[in-house]
Every structure is written in C-alpha cells, then in structure tokens.
Amino acid sequence: MSAATAGDGPWLDAAAGRLVRPYTVSNGRTRPTTALDLLSHVMATGISPLGDLGPEHTQALDLCREPITVAEAAAHLKLPAVVTKVLLSDLVDCGALTTKPPVFDHNPTDRSLLEAVLDGLRRQL
C-alpha cells in the first residue's frame, strides 16, 4: 500500500483511494437534522462542541471559520454533499455552527442567465 498523498492525511491512499467509506463518517446517516441547501452558508460560532465528534467534524469546523457554502465544504472535505450536510448538521445541533439560507439576487429562472450558463457549459465541452 502506498503512502497517503501530502495534505490528505491518513484518510486517503494514493493507490487505494479513500480508506474510510463516506457513510462511515456519518455513521450511516443520510438525513441531516438541519435543513441545508448546497448554497446555504455555514459559519463557526466559536462554541466548542461537547464530546468527540470525529476528525471530519473537526475539519469541517476549521473550514467554517469564515462563511462557506455547503457545496464548498463538501469539495474541500472530499465527501459527498449528503454526508457533508450530516456533518455540518451535527455541528449546528451542538451550537458550533450557524447557518444562513442562500440569498438570490436574481431570478434563478431568468432566461438570459440560463442561456449564459448553457453557453459556458458548451464552451467547456
């Protein structure tokens, strides 16, 4: 087995991939207790969680020192969004995080916006 890649710690192996399955991190839970959208913002409150929540919770809490979206947190943690939502929800439940729903300054069904997104996607392909 090869060594973990730099910066990934013991949870990733260069050849084998993730050593801990994502749903192990959330104890098999797939439903967060707090309603979180991928664009919801989460931020640390400064309150330390009681008990041992695990290394992924600690990583998530470190990411949330500044406001961050749930989607960004999932990308940084290299976990599926639903697992990330469960972790963040645990931290909200113990008072370590606060949430803010996404705010849209525009109409998400605006035709010109959707056409611009489509054009951008076509350029990427």
Protein Blocks (a to p, Z undefined) as FASTA:
>chain_A
ZZddehkljmbcfklopabdfklmnnopabdfbdcdfkbccddehiacedjebjklmmmm
mmmmpgcdfklmmmmnopafklmmmmmmmmmmnopaccdddddfbdfklmklmmmmmmmm
mmmZZ
